[in-house]
Amino acid sequence: MREYDIVIVGAGAAGLAAAIFSAEAAQKKNASPAIVVLDSARKVGAKILVSGGGRCNVTHDDVSPEDFNGPRNIVRNILAAFNEQATVRWFESLRVPLKREDTGKLFPVSDSARTVLHALLRRCEELGVAILTEHRVVDVAPLISPHAGLLPQGGERFSAYARDEIFTVRWEGGALPARRVILATGGRSLPKTGSDGSGWEIVRRLGHAVTTTVPALVPLVLQEAMFHAELSGISVTVEFSTFVNGKVIDRRTGSLLWTHFGVSGPVVMDASRHWTLARVNGQEVKIQCNFFPGRSFEEVGKWLIMAAVARPRGTVNNLLAEHLPERLVRALLQKAGVEPGVQLGQLTREQRRFLTHAFTSFVLPVERDRGWNFAEVTAGGVPLQEIDYRTMESRKVPGLYLIGEMLDCDGRIGGFNFQWAWATGYLAGRACAKSTAP
Ligand SMILES: Cc1cc2nc3c(=O)[nH]c(=O)nc-3n(C[C@H](O)[C@H](O)[C@H](O)COP(=O)(O)OP(=O)(O)OC[C@H]3O[C@@H](n4cnc5c(N)ncnc54)[C@H](O)[C@@H]3O)c2cc1C
């Protein structure tokens, strides 16, 4: 049975980054630890390949803790250790130059996610990191731990090292002894890529907590009776508010895309975690759209009055269609019970109220989220308080490191989740290399 200094479970973005950074850090000290990455999938990197619509949005040119859901101070410290400029330089060193798009998102110049995956795998190979596919890990057991205090059979092999934690990493076909274990098993988004949440079972057995996990960055399915299907393909800028138990907990402005099943687009995806979390927690949750972002009910009401004075014979439909796609205007007018051809000067006070209501505080009848197969990321995971943010080492099990999406931190759309994977991989990789150095 081969012994490894560092076993990394999961060859996704975080695991591959950790492998590269640990091997590079060791190389700088003229050490050559045995590093292996185990992954359950037959082919690694499936999620990287589908990311960013096949182009892989590697990072963003302006990353801050506010782009993430997670404890600010811890997230800040982790991001500061390996920031977006470090990511750009790192990818350059991997011969993957990045380009910035108007939105601030950074993509490989090649516009191909394959370039990113190939570069990561090539670097692993150059550094002598082994990647074993179809190795589904089922358990990680510390053989010497402060809790157990037991010396395992064969454990004395490692006694020359400064720290003496030893683990047995069990996969479906066998077991490997390891001095350090980095868990990078991801969350549950897109399970067909291999991320099925099994890493959480492993860490739970090791004494870690795992918060409620729900799909995030996920489209929302609306009740069938809604008009979304007729508007499929139309994008509008909206102010999107999530109310939980009657209180606004999230408000953001951005692009909403109507689809055949409901709503998608960046503003919906970014806000979806609040809906999914509230729903699973049994809270009353409501989503409201303002199709005149930044303008209140009163302001839009006044605007309608002024418009009626300025052009009393103009129709409601024509006025609103100057600002919003006509198909959407017609659908909202129908919901408000106002005929499109009504002249502005003839609108009754009540009609104006219904209309203003429909355009500034339209309640989306959300039935459910679109599920793990369509979620880009997971909300929830291992609380960041349970790891040392300087190294990503577990505070419960010395020698065990937790990185990437399996932690309770999720970013918004725009390259932030990969930045999290690179940064946490960097910290754990370097710390492991340091702590295993002879
Ligand atoms: C469709 C889609 C598009 C996305 N686009 C972007 C984007 O453009 N930019 C961005 O920043 N983020 C994007 N994301 C999110 C980003 O891909 C993830 O946040 C990131 O890949 C998480 O990396 P990770 O290494 O933590 O986990 P993962 O990439 O999920 O990797 C986990 C790995 O662990 C393996 N594994 C799991 N359990 C076990 C086990 N028990 N034993 C062995 N191996 C195991 C899995 O096979 C997998 O290879 C996207 C996500 C999706 C689904």
The ligand as an SDF file (V2000), in Angstrom:
LIG
                    3D

 53 58  0  0  0  0  0  0  0  0999 V2000
  -23.1150   24.9960  -14.7090 C   0  0  0  0  0  0  0  0  0  0  0  0
  -22.1440   25.6800  -13.7990 C   0  0  0  0  0  0  0  0  0  0  0  0
  -21.4680   26.7940  -14.2210 C   0  0  0  0  0  0  0  0  0  0  0  0
  -20.5860   27.4600  -13.3700 C   0  0  0  0  0  0  0  0  0  0  0  0
  -19.8980   28.5380  -13.8390 N   0  0  0  0  0  0  0  0  0  0  0  0
  -19.0430   29.1820  -13.0090 C   0  0  0  0  0  0  0  0  0  0  0  0
  -18.2460   30.2530  -13.4890 C   0  0  0  0  0  0  0  0  0  0  0  0
  -18.2330   30.5400  -14.6910 O   0  0  0  0  0  0  0  0  0  0  0  0
  -17.4650   30.9260  -12.5920 N   0  0  0  0  0  0  0  0  0  0  0  0
  -17.4180   30.5660  -11.2650 C   0  0  0  0  0  0  0  0  0  0  0  0
  -16.7050   31.2150  -10.4870 O   0  0  0  0  0  0  0  0  0  0  0  0
  -18.1080   29.5150  -10.7990 N   0  0  0  0  0  0  0  0  0  0  0  0
  -18.9030   28.8140  -11.6420 C   0  0  0  0  0  0  0  0  0  0  0  0
  -19.5820   27.7240  -11.1680 N   0  0  0  0  0  0  0  0  0  0  0  0
  -19.3540   27.2930   -9.7800 C   0  0  0  0  0  0  0  0  0  0  0  0
  -18.0060   26.5650   -9.6850 C   0  0  0  0  0  0  0  0  0  0  0  0
  -17.9260   25.6380  -10.7480 O   0  0  0  0  0  0  0  0  0  0  0  0
  -17.8900   25.8300   -8.3570 C   0  0  0  0  0  0  0  0  0  0  0  0
  -18.1130   26.7070   -7.2860 O   0  0  0  0  0  0  0  0  0  0  0  0
  -16.4990   25.2220   -8.2050 C   0  0  0  0  0  0  0  0  0  0  0  0
  -16.2480   24.3580   -9.2880 O   0  0  0  0  0  0  0  0  0  0  0  0
  -16.3780   24.4570   -6.8980 C   0  0  0  0  0  0  0  0  0  0  0  0
  -15.1380   23.8400   -6.8850 O   0  0  0  0  0  0  0  0  0  0  0  0
  -14.8140   22.6630   -5.8450 P   0  0  0  0  0  0  0  0  0  0  0  0
  -13.4920   22.1370   -6.2740 O   0  0  0  0  0  0  0  0  0  0  0  0
  -15.0090   23.1240   -4.4680 O   0  0  0  0  0  0  0  0  0  0  0  0
  -15.9330   21.5640   -6.1030 O   0  0  0  0  0  0  0  0  0  0  0  0
  -16.2900   20.7260   -7.4100 P   0  0  0  0  0  0  0  0  0  0  0  0
  -15.8830   21.4330   -8.6310 O   0  0  0  0  0  0  0  0  0  0  0  0
  -17.7040   20.3410   -7.2660 O   0  0  0  0  0  0  0  0  0  0  0  0
  -15.3490   19.4460   -7.3120 O   0  0  0  0  0  0  0  0  0  0  0  0
  -15.5580   18.4290   -6.3710 C   0  0  0  0  0  0  0  0  0  0  0  0
  -14.8820   17.1710   -6.8890 C   0  0  0  0  0  0  0  0  0  0  0  0
  -14.9050   16.2120   -5.8540 O   0  0  0  0  0  0  0  0  0  0  0  0
  -15.2430   14.9650   -6.3930 C   0  0  0  0  0  0  0  0  0  0  0  0
  -15.8610   14.1950   -5.3100 N   0  0  0  0  0  0  0  0  0  0  0  0
  -16.9960   14.4510   -4.6240 C   0  0  0  0  0  0  0  0  0  0  0  0
  -17.2050   13.5510   -3.6790 N   0  0  0  0  0  0  0  0  0  0  0  0
  -16.1680   12.6800   -3.7390 C   0  0  0  0  0  0  0  0  0  0  0  0
  -15.8160   11.5270   -3.0220 C   0  0  0  0  0  0  0  0  0  0  0  0
  -16.5620   11.0660   -2.0010 N   0  0  0  0  0  0  0  0  0  0  0  0
  -14.6730   10.8650   -3.3490 N   0  0  0  0  0  0  0  0  0  0  0  0
  -13.8830   11.3110   -4.3750 C   0  0  0  0  0  0  0  0  0  0  0  0
  -14.1770   12.4010   -5.0980 N   0  0  0  0  0  0  0  0  0  0  0  0
  -15.3070   13.0850   -4.7710 C   0  0  0  0  0  0  0  0  0  0  0  0
  -16.1730   15.2550   -7.5280 C   0  0  0  0  0  0  0  0  0  0  0  0
  -16.1860   14.2300   -8.4960 O   0  0  0  0  0  0  0  0  0  0  0  0
  -15.5930   16.5580   -8.0810 C   0  0  0  0  0  0  0  0  0  0  0  0
  -14.6580   16.3080   -9.0900 O   0  0  0  0  0  0  0  0  0  0  0  0
  -20.4300   27.0130  -12.0220 C   0  0  0  0  0  0  0  0  0  0  0  0
  -21.0920   25.8670  -11.6040 C   0  0  0  0  0  0  0  0  0  0  0  0
  -21.9320   25.1930  -12.4730 C   0  0  0  0  0  0  0  0  0  0  0  0
  -22.6300   23.9440  -11.9900 C   0  0  0  0  0  0  0  0  0  0  0  0
  1  2  1  0
  2  3  1  0
  2 52  2  0
  3  4  2  0
  4  5  1  0
  4 50  1  0
  5  6  2  0
  6  7  1  0
  6 13  1  0
  7  8  2  0
  7  9  1  0
  9 10  1  0
 10 11  2  0
 10 12  1  0
 12 13  2  0
 13 14  1  0
 14 15  1  0
 14 50  1  0
 15 16  1  0
 16 17  1  0
 16 18  1  0
 18 19  1  0
 18 20  1  0
 20 21  1  0
 20 22  1  0
 22 23  1  0
 23 24  1  0
 24 25  2  0
 24 26  1  0
 24 27  1  0
 27 28  1  0
 28 29  2  0
 28 30  1  0
 28 31  1  0
 31 32  1  0
 32 33  1  0
 33 34  1  0
 33 48  1  0
 34 35  1  0
 35 36  1  0
 35 46  1  0
 36 37  1  0
 36 45  1  0
 37 38  2  0
 38 39  1  0
 39 40  1  0
 39 45  2  0
 40 41  1  0
 40 42  2  0
 42 43  1  0
 43 44  2  0
 44 45  1  0
 46 47  1  0
 46 48  1  0
 48 49  1  0
 50 51  2  0
 51 52  1  0
 52 53  1  0
M  END
$$$$
